[in-house]
Amino acid sequence: MSEAFFHDDMRWFLEHRVDWASLLRFQGRPQTSVEEEIQTYTAILETADQVCRGLEEQSRLHWHEEAELADGEVKVPLHIAQGYEQLRQAGLLCLPISPAYGGYGLPFLINTFYLEMLARANSSLMTIVGLQTGVAGDIERYGSEDIKQRYLPKLTSGEWQGSMDLTEPNAGSDLGSIVTRVTEDQGRFYVDGEKIFITNGGSQVHLVLARDAATFQKTRGTTLGLSLVLVPAFLPDGTRNRMRVTKVERKMGLHGSPTCAVEFDHAEGFILSRPGQGFRAMLDLMNSARLGVAAQALGVAQAAFEEALAYAKQRVQFDAPIIEQPLVKSMLTQMTINLQAARALLYRTAALVDRLEALRNFLSGEPSESHEALRRELGLLRQTVQLLTPLCKYYATEISNDVTRKAVQIHGGIGYMASSAVAHFHCDSIITTIYEGTSEIQASFALKEMSKGSLFTLFDQVVSDVQALRNSYLEESQRIEEIVDRWIRASLPSLLPDPRYALLNAKRLAEMVIDVVAAVELLHQANRSEGKRLAARSFLERRALAIEMGARRIQSGDARRLERYDKILGILTQPPSNPT
Ligand SMILES: Cc1cc2nc3c(=O)[nH]c(=O)nc-3n(C[C@H](O)[C@H](O)[C@H](O)COP(=O)(O)OP(=O)(O)OC[C@H]3O[C@@H](n4cnc5c(N)ncnc54)[C@H](O)[C@@H]3O)c2cc1C
């Protein structure tokens, strides 16, 4: 039997790895019973489990059906529209938004679990629901009370949906190249430009990143001077705004998720945050969306893994089920261990996001000279979350690509057929390493965060975590400490002399850091069962070798490697500018 959508790794994390008591204290609810709080979350996630189970069959049957543009309107396939309605009726929209605006104020962690479950059932539908929550979250944080009252209740009730409009033909990874313009005229704001690849571009509420006309030339090519503008499809007086969807893309996967080109022709909008300060506000949405995509990637990968495991048990070749073949067994084992590692990293990060938010709110109401230790913790938490977010996105999505690819391989020829579920999962997985910032961009961001000191903050936490595990797992703990000192810290001086060499090694370094954090998290779970203990040990053994190899590779080279690449490729290149 396949694992529940609300699976044991989630349940265990919920019950054992979150300091709910201090979270409740920071949230101003110290009297609330932790036990009852966990019971409430469990009940909600069990409801989500039931709904996701019900969505799965239609999602698989109608995977090929494409969202399309009909008479200027975006139409989603029936299974998406019906699925959305089921979620709406079950109250499973915008879970983290405050009850004051119709949400439930649930922790980010609980929403992360939910998005993973939903993506496993229907990855296209998940994109719509995930964005709706993210858009509502940014409005809640940066909108005026009037804007919040106008837009949030309709987003939380599901009457309206949302989109995040960043990408343009010449501004993909490089958002400094945005040329969509926002112009102020007598205190009102108007947007002109074209956005492409916008998920749910037919939605009613668009958060558009646009360059201020007043400083257009001065800020062009940078992320300064960008404003975050809420552009509604209909203006408050009920008239249609001057914007339209000009195209709905056809894609290799995620067919039910509409990916649109949107044109703004002097469309009126409302500034969130302050004019010219939009990039910061959009980063909040992008960071939560990045963790959402990590959850999506893991949901899809879990679905593929379940299929591959079931198939390998029943497919007989050479008189035995193929799972008896050592090569197949090894693939499946690596798939599940990597999935567990990526989950552990994601859940830990999501829990830290909750703590960061709660602590920030708690301290904002206190005099600045009070709670010195908590203020220090807040600073460290901020650094850690900023580093772990791109690492999670990078790792979960790359693991997902690998797991879904292996699931196709385990199915042999039948895995390549148009009707193959695992082929569909693979096609749905590939986009996760691309949108919300590609893997290369995540690795570059992580490198930048590390260079600001967050790596050492993270290592301090790893070391104190490991010390707590020493009594039960002495050998493994010592191994982790040795890896950090002997290989990772020792590699850093080789990266310092030339930023190009550091960038060249950004993925390698990211993977080394991820492996260490994931190993510690798996070790925390080792006493759950023999399987978990062996998984933790196997992960550590395998990744220790990879880390050592990565470190040797970093230490053995310098930026001249890039010149050799030029010669191998037969090109002359100019050094690029770094992502901001
Ligand atoms: C299905 C789908 C849905 C999407 N939904 C949305 C949405 O809702 N809203 C939105 O705004 N956008 C959306 N996008 C756009 C998406 O975020 C971009 O496609 C993505 O950020 C990459 O930009 P790009 O396609 O222009 O690729 P490019 O930026 O041109 O990158 C091409 C390649 O170059 C690499 N590269 C670029 N710069 C660097 C660098 N500095 N260092 C190393 N490598 C680099 C990239 O990693 C990539 O491999 C969506 C895209 C798709 C396909």
The ligand as a Gaussian input file, in Angstrom:
#p B3LYP/6-31G(d) Opt

LIG

0 1
 C        6.001000      26.900000     -16.607000
 C        6.610000      28.192000     -16.182000
 C        5.964000      28.966000     -15.235000
 C        6.509000      30.198000     -14.851000
 N        5.835000      30.985000     -13.965000
 C        6.281000      32.248000     -13.730000
 C        5.506000      33.162000     -12.951000
 O        4.443000      32.826000     -12.413000
 N        5.958000      34.431000     -12.802000
 C        7.123000      34.854000     -13.370000
 O        7.470000      36.011000     -13.219000
 N        7.891000      33.995000     -14.096000
 C        7.495000      32.716000     -14.292000
 N        8.241000      31.855000     -15.045000
 C        9.530000      32.297000     -15.560000
 C       10.699000      31.649000     -14.835000
 O       10.800000      32.148000     -13.528000
 C       11.953000      31.880000     -15.676000
 O       11.818000      31.081000     -16.840000
 C       13.221000      31.525000     -14.923000
 O       13.451000      32.427000     -13.872000
 C       14.449000      31.515000     -15.833000
 O       14.503000      32.646000     -16.652000
 P       14.710000      32.458000     -18.218000
 O       13.718000      31.467000     -18.710000
 O       14.710000      33.785000     -18.862000
 O       16.125000      31.807000     -18.369000
 P       17.528000      32.594000     -18.415000
 O       17.601000      33.561000     -17.311000
 O       17.763000      33.064000     -19.786000
 O       18.538000      31.401000     -18.091000
 C       18.948000      30.448000     -19.080000
 C       20.043000      29.576000     -18.467000
 O       21.153000      30.393000     -18.073000
 C       21.453000      30.185000     -16.704000
 N       21.873000      31.443000     -16.088000
 C       21.357000      32.671000     -16.258000
 N       21.990000      33.566000     -15.473000
 C       22.922000      32.878000     -14.778000
 C       23.895000      33.205000     -13.790000
 N       24.057000      34.460000     -13.353000
 N       24.700000      32.230000     -13.305000
 C       24.588000      30.961000     -13.744000
 N       23.672000      30.583000     -14.669000
 C       22.858000      31.516000     -15.176000
 C       20.153000      29.704000     -16.086000
 O       20.379000      28.989000     -14.896000
 C       19.590000      28.840000     -17.204000
 O       20.183000      27.583000     -17.153000
 C        7.738000      30.613000     -15.410000
 C        8.396000      29.810000     -16.346000
 C        7.840000      28.621000     -16.740000
 C        8.553000      27.798000     -17.779000

